[in-house]
């Protein structure tokens, strides 16, 4: 019937937005085994801070005198932008230098986004390399200060250790020190708490409570599970594609054995629903597809367990016993339609819980569709008009007889009253069986509402049976398959979005008899919460719907989709 939704909009909860990626200078620092690579994008206003790197023609444009390249590069790496390894300055070199347009970045994550070639201000792009000898425990970064107390450039930066971001985009406003963990770069961390990652724990627990299901979603690293149970990543620096399915299955089995969920005080055993490797950013978490080789330290799994429900319980709780050795607290949340209740789990306070404080919970319900006129009602319409014709005939005869003196005024009044009553009844009966635009809008809106609401249920057979009340014929199977496919978010591993609202904005009836064809314009808003994010979508559709009476009910028997667009 309708393929709901294309690519989804998603937002993360409680994001700290710094706009550091919009700074005049943007710097990305990559710490690898043998070198530190710095990719520097400097705007015109900050060029004097990096004058030691600039060729003479650019130096002349900003009012600087020519100077031999070798001494000013030596001064730059030793005095102007300095990286210390265990307290000793590193020697650096320029790998490449070019002028180009600034790379636009996502305002939350700082990730590059596509743009036209002529967009963005002119910048100087420089790649620097600092050679490493051995594996230092501490790195210190000193931005250019021209001998003062504050940087002479406005720098937004991010740091990666062996490919893993150890921070989110932040501003480099002073000298900063980074403690490196070469065995597990996840634990490499700046000493300044303002530079810590928002997702600072490698493990999260989320409890979602909805009318038809309870979900427990766990975000974890296979390398952490490996410390408790063999999932096949021992001693590996990467997780190749060919073993990823086995890793996922072993991890899910272990978590299932150690998941303690209670609902209304009774222990339940939720079933594994999905397990996927995730790409997590501040904006969203998405399934990695197609699969690719993953770094073992940063590879992250999202594992979902599902317990079907028939309504809201009174309470639910997870008792969490798994704490990686170096993790002191685990972020968690219990979420219902009112939003998340956040927890930080610790070994002596390890139960994320939910209680039903909802005063007026939204329970998905079907809309009653007024049935088409019955055969008796339609026959009554014809009968009323036949009686009206007969009454008019008798009224005319009575009037003629009255002129001849053969009938009284009372008989004329009687037949006149019969004509009025019959005409009014016939008019009302005709109105009750006619399908005008207002009634067509009411019928189609109700039918579409019930189509989408059928997918609130989790049992597939119940979904299909509920759809059969609104759709019939070959269209029933097509509607079931296409709507289900459209509600499933490929980027979320098949998670099914739940429809929040259906709004009919226009209905134009093209033909109206017992059946009718209506050109409808409607929009659908849906959302799904997963892994601490809310993914939302709004789509608008224009379609011709054929609606007919079938076995005493209005049903959609045909559909031609004309237009579909994201709003």
Secondary structure, DSSP 8 states (H G I E B T S, - for coil): -----SS-EEEETT-----GGGSSEEEEEEE-SSEEEEEEEEEGGGGGGGGGGS-HHHHHHTT-----HHHHHHHIIIIISEEEETTEE--EEEEEEEEEE---B-TTT--B----TT-S-EEEEEEEEEE--S--SEEEEE---TTSSS-SS-EEEEEEETTEESS-SEE--S-EEEE--SS-GGG-EESSGGGS-SS-SS-EEEEEEETTEEEEEEEE-HHHHTTTS--S-TT-SEE-HHHHHHHHHHHHHHHHHT-EEEETTEEE--EEEEEEEEEE-SS-EEE--S---EETTT-EEEEEEEEE-SS--SEEEEE-----TT-S-EEEEEEETTEEEEEEEBTTB-EEEEE---SS--------------HHHHHHHHHHHHHHHHHHHHHHHHHHHHHHTSS-HHHHHHHHHHHHHHHHHHHHHHHHH---HHHHHHHHHHHHHHHHHGGGSS-HHHHHHHHTTTB-THHHHHHHHHHHHHHEEGGGTTEE-EEEEEEEEEEEEEEESSSEEEEEEEEEEEEEEETTEEEEEEEEEEEEEEEEEETTEEEEEEEEEEEEEE-
